[in-house]
Amino acid sequence: MRGMTAAYTSELAEALSADVLDRLLRYVRIDTQSDRAHAQSPSTPGQLELGRLLVEELHAIGLSDVAQDAAGFVTATLPGNVDGAPVIGLLAHLDTSPDESGTNVEPLVHPDYDGGVLALPRRGTVLDPARMPELVPRIGHDLVTTSGDTLLGADDKAGMAEIMAAVAHLAAHPELPRATVRVGFTPDEEIGEGAKLFDIEAFGASCAYTLDGSELGEFTDETFTASSADVVITGVDVHPGFATGKLVNAARLAGRVLAGLPAELTPEATSEREGFVHVYSVEATAGKATIRTIVRDFDDERLAQHVAVLRRTAEEVVATEPRARVEVEVAHQYPNMRSYLDRHPGVSDAALEAIRREGLEPTHVPIRGGTDGSILSARGLPTPNLFTGGHEYHSVREWASVQDMASAAAVAVRLAGVWAERR
Ligand SMILES: [Zn+2]
């Protein structure tokens, strides 16, 4: 038996690692940042460019039904080789976050990380294990970082590279029993749009997995349940010189509403399974004030209670001034995927089994956010989330471990095998 480098979780992972890294370095150089201001799909042309590259590569691997549609979705099929095995999906998103520059990404590979501070060449960006404890167990790993002034785009091009390396490996090894694997790359996840347009019926899988998580071994079948809630206060605007007894200042009422919201119900004061009301924007004049919030929890009833706290606070403040009016506009954003996944326990079980076969003990992490799987699960395609090995997403400090990415690709290979046994 050939000796294995210690940092790899299996010989399979080691065998996949060079291909995963190659692909990641290729994909991150294409700027695919999504744009909230554009309503068409995809929101930016770079996502089509990356999609075209993926189409070429999927053909080269030998997959069938390779297609890219006008909205940016790329799909392909790796036919199974076991009679009666189900069709499963592997998904990653094409776009990167609008929160930090994704232009001219120049990835750097740091072989055999020594556990020290990594100083990147631009903008004084530093990766310091004292502040980023996830670096500490990565001594001996090969790390991929940015040059310091862009995001890396491992979110979610690590997931994409892992899926591509996994299906390439499976296609080259027909002796490995596998379910039929449908591959899907989706646009505009970061702006919450792509999954709404995904053609689940045409995709034809009975379940799917996003590779869009982070820490090695992590598995997610639970996300926030999410609403937005805007408080709109209408005052009475009068020229201040003639305002005596007439002006009703909406901006000042908004200030009192903000002061009245419970300080313990904020993102900065909550963690783990606690929900919050997050004020992210306030626009106010004397005549009109709008407080925009997002409200989050893991439980629909508690989510409704948080919205009720916001509503009651706003109404009580504004009730002190009978000439002012207040409206609270609540919109549902995405559900906790858990309630949908609970109806299909085999989907999560298969993922946990694949992670264990890679020699890892799965960790169950409820995501304080949403994934494409939140929307897809609610729309009828059960879709939990697997780790990718990337960290510090949406920032110039984003990094990924080659060894952990290889483990994620190996988990994807093993998942096709687990499902081949479930006829
Ligand atoms: Zn992502």
Residues whose N, C-alpha, C, O or C-beta is under 5 A from the ligand:
A	BS01	ZN	D155 D156 D212
